[in-house]
């Protein structure tokens, strides 16, 4: 007896999806960027995984657009401030090292890690209006920016300097970055000398660091970058400035304004003879700050300052000098 022929077996559908570009090719692969299924012929190696040909082409076009934006912003092979890009941060590292070394000296002199205000270096270097303007101890305008009260003070400032200083040193280069830092420091000192109590002492690198923050704000506006990180920084620093007792609000405001003005002078300088115009603009800001300090000096009476034994220890005091 003849057996009837077996009926044809329908093909079992594949459990794998078909390639987006070749639907008749089942594949277990997919694009790492868009997630669409793709056969080996439609995938290209990418920095992370494999991407389809469409995503590779879109990524190349996006990279070209970013390159044009970078070039049109005035950067090209240089940064927006005209410096050559660098991955090293010698100025920022040096500034941090100097601050730490000076702090350790005050700790050794005071024989205390948390209370170093009695150290002679601290007393001779903090920004004190009576001693600075009345006693003629002008060095305090700079030295106060390298002195700190206790480990928390210096740790917070050095962390901020490391975070912002590295990025800005890349943008400005060593010379411009140093000018920005020290003009911001002088601007912070000038504001303290003009507005703060003549008998109050101020120290710390936060004035110069706020200058870096003001510079960052100008760069964000210049390049129309996402301001989220800037706003977060501003809110945090504003809270610290107004919420913690003993923080010099004047130093922070003065440094912020000075740093912003210096950055405007550098970023908006004419392209022709750009370095010269940047130097002129920065010098104008610095001269204006020095002029403000000079004007304030005419209002502070002369003083004689010396170390004296007070409260069981040696303290630096200033007394108004009397002529005749």
C-alpha positions as CSV (number, residue, x, y, z in Angstrom):
1,X,0.0,0.0,0.0
2,X,1.5,3.3,-1.1
3,X,1.9,6.0,1.5
4,X,0.7,9.4,0.6
5,X,3.5,11.9,0.2
6,X,4.2,14.0,3.3
7,X,2.7,17.5,3.2
8,X,5.1,20.3,2.9
9,X,6.3,21.7,6.2
10,X,5.9,25.4,6.5
11,X,9.1,27.3,7.4
12,X,9.5,28.0,11.1
13,X,9.7,31.8,11.6
14,X,13.0,33.0,13.0
15,X,12.9,34.2,16.6
16,X,15.5,36.9,15.7
17,X,14.4,40.2,14.3
18,X,15.4,41.2,10.8
19,X,18.0,43.7,10.0
20,X,16.6,47.2,9.8
21,X,18.1,47.7,6.3
22,X,17.9,44.0,5.2
23,X,14.6,42.6,6.7
24,X,15.3,39.2,5.2
25,X,18.4,38.8,7.3
26,X,17.7,37.7,10.9
27,X,20.3,39.1,13.3
28,X,21.0,39.2,17.0
29,X,23.1,42.3,16.7
30,X,22.0,45.9,17.2
31,X,23.4,49.4,17.0
32,X,24.9,50.6,20.2
33,X,23.6,54.2,19.6
34,X,20.1,53.8,18.2
35,X,19.3,50.2,19.3
36,X,18.0,49.1,15.9
37,X,18.7,45.5,14.8
38,X,21.5,45.3,12.2
39,X,23.3,42.6,10.3
40,X,27.1,42.5,10.3
41,X,27.3,44.3,7.0
42,X,25.5,47.3,8.4
43,X,27.6,47.7,11.5
44,X,30.8,49.7,12.0
45,X,33.2,49.6,14.9
46,X,32.8,52.7,17.2
47,X,34.6,53.9,20.3
48,X,32.0,52.1,22.3
49,X,30.6,48.9,20.7
50,X,29.3,48.9,17.1
51,X,27.1,51.5,15.4
52,X,25.0,51.3,12.3
53,X,26.0,53.2,9.2
54,X,23.3,55.9,9.7
55,X,24.6,56.7,13.3
56,X,28.2,56.7,12.1
57,X,27.3,59.2,9.5
58,X,25.3,61.3,11.9
59,X,28.1,61.3,14.4
60,X,30.6,62.5,11.8
61,X,28.3,65.4,10.8
62,X,27.8,66.4,14.4
63,X,31.6,66.4,15.0
64,X,32.0,68.6,11.9
65,X,29.4,71.1,13.3
66,X,31.1,71.2,16.6
67,X,34.5,71.9,14.9
68,X,32.9,74.8,13.0
69,X,31.4,76.2,16.2
70,X,34.8,76.0,17.9
71,X,36.5,77.7,15.0
72,X,33.9,80.4,14.6
73,X,34.1,81.2,18.3
74,X,37.6,82.4,17.7
75,X,39.5,79.3,18.9
76,X,40.8,77.2,16.0
77,X,44.2,75.9,17.1
78,X,44.1,78.2,20.1
79,X,41.6,78.7,22.9
80,X,39.1,81.5,23.0
81,X,41.6,83.7,24.9
82,X,44.3,83.1,22.4
83,X,46.4,80.5,24.3
84,X,47.6,77.2,23.0
85,X,45.7,74.3,24.5
86,X,47.6,72.3,27.1
87,X,46.9,69.4,29.4
88,X,49.3,70.5,32.1
89,X,48.4,72.9,35.0
90,X,51.7,74.3,36.3
91,X,50.3,77.6,37.6
92,X,47.3,76.0,39.4
93,X,49.5,73.4,41.0
94,X,52.1,76.0,42.0
95,X,49.4,78.3,43.6
96,X,48.0,75.4,45.6
97,X,51.5,74.3,46.7
98,X,52.4,77.9,47.9
99,X,49.1,78.1,49.8
100,X,49.7,74.8,51.5
101,X,53.3,75.5,52.4
102,X,52.4,78.9,53.9
103,X,49.6,77.3,55.9
104,X,52.0,74.7,57.3
105,X,54.4,77.4,58.3
106,X,51.7,79.1,60.3
107,X,50.7,75.8,61.9
108,X,54.3,75.2,63.0
109,X,54.6,78.8,64.4
110,X,51.3,78.6,66.2
111,X,51.9,75.0,67.3
112,X,48.2,74.4,66.5
113,X,46.5,72.9,63.4
114,X,43.1,74.5,64.1
115,X,44.1,77.8,65.7
116,X,47.0,79.3,63.7
117,X,45.9,82.9,63.9
118,X,48.6,83.7,66.5
119,X,51.4,82.8,64.1
120,X,53.7,85.8,63.3
121,X,53.4,85.1,59.6
122,X,49.6,85.2,59.9
123,X,49.5,88.4,61.9
124,X,52.0,90.1,59.6
125,X,50.2,89.0,56.4
126,X,46.4,89.2,56.9
127,X,44.6,92.1,55.3
128,X,44.1,94.6,58.1
129,X,43.1,98.1,57.0
130,X,44.8,99.9,59.9
131,X,48.1,98.2,59.2
132,X,47.8,98.1,55.4
133,X,46.8,101.7,54.8
134,X,47.6,103.4,58.1
135,X,50.8,101.6,58.8
136,X,52.0,101.4,55.2
137,X,52.2,97.6,55.2
138,X,51.1,97.3,51.6
139,X,52.3,93.8,51.2
140,X,49.2,92.6,53.0
141,X,47.1,93.2,49.8
142,X,48.9,90.2,48.3
143,X,50.0,88.1,51.2
144,X,46.5,87.9,52.7
145,X,45.5,85.9,49.6
146,X,47.9,83.1,50.7
147,X,46.9,82.8,54.4
148,X,44.1,80.7,55.8
149,X,42.5,80.1,59.2
150,X,42.5,76.4,60.0
151,X,42.4,73.2,57.8
152,X,38.8,73.5,56.7
153,X,39.4,77.0,55.3
154,X,42.4,76.0,53.2
155,X,40.9,72.7,52.2
156,X,37.7,74.3,50.8
157,X,39.6,77.0,49.0
158,X,42.2,74.7,47.5
159,X,39.5,72.3,46.3
160,X,37.7,75.2,44.5
161,X,41.0,76.4,43.0
162,X,41.8,73.0,41.7
163,X,38.4,72.5,40.2
164,X,38.1,75.9,38.4
165,X,41.7,76.7,38.0
166,X,42.5,73.8,35.7
167,X,39.8,74.6,33.2
168,X,40.7,78.3,33.2
169,X,44.4,77.8,32.9
170,X,43.7,75.8,29.7
171,X,41.6,78.6,28.4
172,X,43.9,81.5,29.2
173,X,47.4,80.0,29.3
174,X,49.9,80.6,32.1
175,X,50.5,84.4,31.6
176,X,46.8,85.5,31.2
177,X,45.7,83.1,33.9
178,X,48.2,84.6,36.4
179,X,47.0,88.1,35.5
180,X,43.4,87.1,36.0
181,X,44.2,85.5,39.4
182,X,46.2,88.3,40.9
183,X,44.0,91.1,39.6
184,X,41.1,89.3,41.1
185,X,43.0,89.0,44.4
186,X,43.8,92.7,44.4
187,X,40.2,93.6,43.5
188,X,39.0,91.5,46.5
189,X,41.5,93.3,48.8
190,X,40.5,96.7,47.5
191,X,36.8,96.0,48.3
192,X,37.7,94.9,51.8
193,X,39.9,98.0,52.4
194,X,37.2,100.3,51.2
195,X,34.1,98.8,52.8
196,X,35.1,96.6,55.7
197,X,35.9,97.7,59.3
198,X,39.4,99.1,59.6
199,X,40.1,96.8,62.6
200,X,38.9,93.6,61.0
201,X,41.4,91.1,59.6
202,X,40.7,89.1,56.4
203,X,42.7,86.3,54.8
204,X,42.1,83.5,52.3
205,X,42.3,82.8,48.6
206,X,38.5,82.9,48.2
207,X,38.7,86.5,46.7
208,X,40.9,85.3,43.8
209,X,38.8,82.1,43.5
210,X,35.6,84.2,43.1
211,X,37.5,86.1,40.4
212,X,37.8,82.7,38.6
213,X,34.1,82.2,39.1
214,X,33.3,85.6,37.5
215,X,35.6,84.7,34.6
216,X,33.7,81.4,34.2
217,X,30.5,83.4,34.0
218,X,31.8,85.6,31.2
219,X,33.0,82.6,29.2
220,X,29.5,80.9,29.5
221,X,27.9,84.1,28.2
222,X,30.5,84.5,25.4
223,X,30.1,81.0,24.1
224,X,26.4,80.6,25.0
225,X,27.2,77.4,27.0
226,X,24.8,75.6,29.2
227,X,24.7,77.7,32.4
228,X,23.6,74.9,34.8
229,X,27.0,74.2,36.3
230,X,27.7,78.0,36.6
231,X,24.3,78.6,38.4
232,X,25.0,75.7,40.8
233,X,28.4,77.1,41.6
234,X,27.0,80.5,42.2
235,X,24.2,79.3,44.4
236,X,26.6,77.2,46.5
237,X,29.1,80.0,46.9
238,X,26.4,82.6,47.6
239,X,25.1,80.3,50.4
240,X,28.5,79.8,51.9
241,X,29.2,83.6,51.7
242,X,26.1,84.7,53.4
243,X,25.3,81.8,55.7
244,X,28.6,81.1,57.4
245,X,29.7,83.7,60.0
246,X,33.1,85.3,59.5
247,X,33.1,85.0,55.7
248,X,34.1,88.3,54.0
249,X,31.3,89.2,51.6
250,X,33.2,92.2,50.4
251,X,36.2,90.1,49.3
252,X,34.0,87.7,47.4
253,X,32.1,90.5,45.6
254,X,35.3,92.4,44.8
255,X,37.0,89.3,43.4
256,X,34.0,88.3,41.3
257,X,33.7,91.7,39.7
258,X,37.4,92.1,39.1
259,X,37.7,88.6,37.5
260,X,34.7,89.3,35.2
261,X,36.1,92.6,34.1
262,X,39.6,91.1,33.3
263,X,37.9,88.3,31.3
264,X,35.8,90.8,29.3
265,X,39.0,92.7,28.5
266,X,40.7,89.5,27.3
267,X,37.9,87.8,25.4
268,X,36.5,90.9,23.7
269,X,39.9,92.4,22.7
270,X,40.2,93.2,18.9
271,X,41.7,90.5,16.9
272,X,44.4,92.8,15.5
273,X,47.2,93.1,18.0
274,X,45.1,91.0,20.3
275,X,47.8,90.4,22.9
276,X,48.5,94.1,23.2
277,X,44.8,95.0,23.7
278,X,44.4,92.2,26.3
279,X,47.4,93.7,28.2
280,X,46.0,97.2,28.0
281,X,42.5,96.1,29.1
282,X,43.9,94.1,32.0
283,X,46.1,97.0,33.0
284,X,43.2,99.5,33.0
285,X,41.3,97.2,35.4
286,X,44.4,96.9,37.6
287,X,45.1,100.6,37.6
288,X,41.5,101.4,38.5
289,X,41.7,99.0,41.5
290,X,45.0,100.5,42.7
291,X,43.5,104.0,42.3
292,X,40.6,102.9,44.5
293,X,43.0,101.7,47.2
294,X,45.0,104.9,46.9
295,X,41.9,107.0,47.4
296,X,40.9,104.9,50.5
297,X,44.4,105.4,51.9
298,X,43.8,109.2,52.1
299,X,40.9,108.5,54.5
300,X,42.7,106.2,57.0
301,X,44.8,108.0,59.7
302,X,48.5,107.0,60.0
303,X,49.2,104.3,62.5
304,X,52.2,102.8,64.3
305,X,52.1,99.0,64.3
306,X,54.2,96.6,66.3
307,X,54.1,93.3,68.3
308,X,52.9,93.7,71.9
309,X,52.3,91.4,74.8
310,X,48.5,91.2,75.2
311,X,46.3,88.6,76.8
312,X,49.1,86.4,77.8
313,X,50.6,86.2,74.3
314,X,52.3,88.3,71.6
315,X,49.8,90.2,69.3
316,X,50.4,92.6,66.5
317,X,48.7,95.9,67.3
318,X,48.3,99.2,65.5
319,X,47.8,102.5,67.3
320,X,47.0,105.9,65.7
321,X,50.2,108.0,65.5
322,X,50.1,111.5,66.7
323,X,52.2,114.2,65.1
324,X,54.0,116.8,67.2
